[in-house]
Every structure is written in structure tokens, then in C-alpha cells.
Amino acid sequence: MLTGVLAVFILSTVTGQTSQDNWLVGGAGNFYFTEYKTENSTYNPFATTITLSPLIGYFVKNNFVIGMKPSFSYRRAPGSDNDFGSYMRSYTIGPLLRYYFLPPDKEFNLFAQGDFQYGVEYGGNEAQRGSVSQTSYSFLAGPVIFLNSSIGVEFTAGYSAFRNVKFGKSNEKFQLGIGFQIHLKKQ
């Protein structure tokens, strides 16, 4: 994968990180612990979640990106002494909008992003397994530091929420993150 990223970087001509007609490719990962509550259990363990969220977008005008953001999450909650515990895998995809506030070609910029995703969640526990549809949305903002004319490292703070369509349960969170972006000039 690293070889592919380097090849794209070396073979592309990039001028201006947030200029019209550029492509934005990158993503972020999250790792966090949360209290996992179920409606039919008094045992509420803490869950571990790993999320990977790549993104691809196109600068339709200076500083404004329209794109797609697929995500993959895996959550595992340990069980009690007599319980296997539970796990969930989710796959989602949806549109995103991103806006950079400072002029193109700066070493530093500020951005805000909103996205909506729809997908499916699989999982369960020892007694029951299944799948359900889910929706999610998030808003985040933060600075991006450009290491050169095409590579940026971003630091984000934001809010996200997801809703399990079948059962109506929802989860909201505030989060901090770090991401890696490559800005490519369209040939």
C-alpha cells in the first residue's frame, strides 16, 4: 500500500493543495473505548472500537470539496463470566462536503466537514446474531498542516451520531482525531 501511495505521489503533478480541479484522497482511523449498554442486560461492559474511514473528494471550486466516505468499524464488548460477549462489524458509505477557510497554497489551513452515511451492521452474541441497517452523520473541524504541496496531516474535533434503523437505538459521541490526506492535481 505504501508503494502505491508513493507511486501516485511521485507520478502526479501537484500545484496548490485546495485549488479547483484537485483531488483529495486520504482518510483517518479511530480507536476508542466506550461503555456498551444493552437494553435487556444489566451487565454493561466497556467496548473497544476500531474504525477506518478513507475518503475521496474533488475540489469543485477553490477550497470546496464534494466526495464520498466509506467506513468500516469493528466493536467488541467482553462478556461476563457466563457470557461470550458481543461484537459488531459495520460497513457504511455516503457523501461528504468539506470547506477550507484560508486561501489555497498555504502551509496551514482550517477546514470544516459534514458527512452522512448509510450502511449495515452485522454481529451479535453467543445467543443471537443478525444484521440491521444504520445511518450516521458527523460534523468535524480542525487545522491541516501541509508537509509539502500535496501531503497534509489534519487534526480534528467533532460530533457524530449513528442510528440503528430497525431498533431505533442511537449513539452520539464527541471525538478527537488525526488524519492523512493527499492532494492531487487533475491532469
Legacy VTK file of the C-alpha trace (Angstrom):
# vtk DataFile Version 3.0
C-alpha trace
ASCII
DATASET POLYDATA
POINTS 187 float
0.000 0.000 0.000
2.807 2.402 0.880
4.403 1.721 -2.519
1.127 2.628 -4.254
0.815 5.874 -2.304
4.415 6.787 -3.143
3.891 5.997 -6.839
0.822 8.220 -7.011
2.743 10.951 -5.199
5.774 10.763 -7.481
3.861 10.437 -10.763
1.419 13.290 -10.165
1.937 16.988 -10.680
0.506 18.943 -7.777
0.166 22.715 -7.536
-1.932 24.179 -4.747
-3.463 21.995 -2.114
-7.041 23.315 -2.123
-7.376 24.645 -5.685
-10.224 23.842 -8.057
-9.866 20.585 -10.053
-7.631 18.912 -7.444
-8.442 15.525 -5.965
-8.409 14.793 -2.234
-7.529 11.219 -1.212
-6.895 10.063 2.310
-8.605 9.044 5.457
-8.488 8.616 9.185
-8.622 5.938 11.808
-10.119 5.914 15.283
-9.528 3.660 18.236
-11.600 4.178 21.336
-13.211 2.627 24.384
-16.837 3.261 25.265
-19.403 1.939 27.707
-21.538 -0.577 25.810
-25.108 -0.741 27.105
-27.779 -3.188 26.069
-31.474 -2.812 26.797
-32.022 -6.367 28.017
-28.950 -6.785 30.196
-27.805 -5.346 33.486
-24.185 -6.106 32.591
-22.656 -3.078 30.847
-19.073 -3.772 29.792
-16.765 -1.361 28.108
-16.364 -1.939 24.386
-13.334 -1.470 22.192
-13.951 0.018 18.745
-11.675 0.406 15.738
-12.848 2.497 12.771
-11.169 3.101 9.405
-12.606 5.864 7.190
-10.968 6.516 3.827
-12.257 9.359 1.687
-12.034 10.618 -1.860
-13.185 14.025 -2.990
-12.961 16.545 -5.791
-12.435 20.298 -5.447
-15.366 21.657 -7.466
-14.040 25.159 -6.753
-11.222 26.604 -4.672
-11.462 25.340 -1.069
-14.706 23.340 -1.596
-14.688 19.523 -1.788
-17.524 17.145 -2.632
-16.728 13.486 -2.078
-17.521 10.028 -0.754
-16.565 8.483 2.557
-16.825 4.738 3.142
-16.179 3.450 6.674
-15.520 0.144 8.387
-15.922 -0.358 12.152
-15.356 -3.286 14.451
-16.614 -3.214 18.049
-16.044 -5.903 20.661
-17.557 -5.985 24.138
-16.358 -8.665 26.538
-18.928 -10.796 28.311
-19.407 -11.652 31.940
-18.157 -14.940 33.416
-21.059 -16.851 31.821
-21.383 -14.770 28.659
-19.491 -14.815 25.369
-19.844 -11.047 24.930
-20.762 -9.361 21.702
-19.235 -7.988 18.545
-20.374 -5.762 15.690
-18.986 -5.038 12.234
-20.387 -2.151 10.238
-19.878 -1.033 6.661
-21.149 2.386 5.594
-20.777 4.811 2.690
-22.074 8.260 1.923
-21.412 11.784 0.684
-19.266 14.425 2.336
-18.801 18.166 1.985
-15.622 19.926 3.114
-14.663 23.584 3.077
-11.224 25.132 3.681
-11.327 28.671 5.083
-7.906 30.087 4.127
-6.637 30.770 0.584
-5.112 27.871 -1.434
-1.339 27.267 -1.378
-0.851 27.874 2.356
1.227 25.649 4.635
-1.614 25.733 7.155
-5.387 25.827 6.705
-8.600 25.368 8.678
-11.492 23.233 7.460
-14.983 22.079 8.388
-16.622 18.894 7.130
-20.052 17.320 7.257
-20.963 13.836 6.086
-23.881 11.395 6.061
-23.545 7.633 5.754
-25.865 4.683 5.279
-24.874 1.086 5.772
-25.320 -2.203 7.525
-24.186 -3.540 10.878
-23.572 -7.271 11.438
-22.961 -9.018 14.702
-24.435 -10.264 17.908
-23.556 -12.530 20.776
-23.498 -16.223 21.577
-27.308 -16.451 21.649
-28.308 -14.194 18.781
-26.774 -12.843 15.571
-28.081 -10.729 12.733
-27.802 -7.579 10.692
-29.510 -4.198 10.737
-29.382 -1.026 8.682
-27.862 2.096 10.164
-27.456 5.757 9.354
-24.875 8.158 10.690
-23.778 11.727 10.307
-20.868 13.753 11.592
-19.539 17.270 11.719
-15.884 17.963 12.331
-13.399 20.775 12.002
-9.747 21.458 12.604
-6.413 22.540 11.234
-4.456 20.846 8.471
-0.687 21.212 8.199
0.730 20.670 4.714
4.086 18.908 4.808
4.603 19.819 1.136
2.405 20.821 -1.812
0.464 17.552 -1.725
0.552 15.903 1.711
-1.433 17.169 4.674
-1.847 15.986 8.242
-5.097 17.063 9.873
-6.213 17.242 13.480
-9.947 17.165 14.083
-12.552 17.665 16.767
-16.140 16.812 16.073
-19.500 15.297 16.813
-21.006 12.178 15.302
-24.178 10.187 15.769
-25.493 6.925 14.405
-28.924 5.374 14.488
-29.827 1.719 14.221
-32.810 1.832 11.839
-34.517 -1.403 12.972
-34.338 -0.927 16.739
-34.231 2.859 16.887
-31.238 2.888 19.224
-28.716 5.648 18.735
-25.244 6.572 19.862
-23.682 10.034 19.966
-20.066 10.940 20.595
-17.620 13.772 20.632
-14.279 12.814 19.177
-10.731 13.907 18.501
-8.853 12.522 15.532
-5.883 12.692 13.240
-5.947 12.100 9.502
-3.672 11.938 6.484
-4.577 13.492 3.126
-3.009 13.585 -0.347
-3.974 16.430 -2.669
-3.570 15.542 -6.362
-3.807 17.899 -9.333
-6.068 16.672 -12.146
-4.072 16.156 -15.352
LINES 1 188
187 0 1 2 3 4 5 6 7 8 9 10 11 12 13 14 15 16 17 18 19 20 21 22 23 24 25 26 27 28 29 30 31 32 33 34 35 36 37 38 39 40 41 42 43 44 45 46 47 48 49 50 51 52 53 54 55 56 57 58 59 60 61 62 63 64 65 66 67 68 69 70 71 72 73 74 75 76 77 78 79 80 81 82 83 84 85 86 87 88 89 90 91 92 93 94 95 96 97 98 99 100 101 102 103 104 105 106 107 108 109 110 111 112 113 114 115 116 117 118 119 120 121 122 123 124 125 126 127 128 129 130 131 132 133 134 135 136 137 138 139 140 141 142 143 144 145 146 147 148 149 150 151 152 153 154 155 156 157 158 159 160 161 162 163 164 165 166 167 168 169 170 171 172 173 174 175 176 177 178 179 180 181 182 183 184 185 186
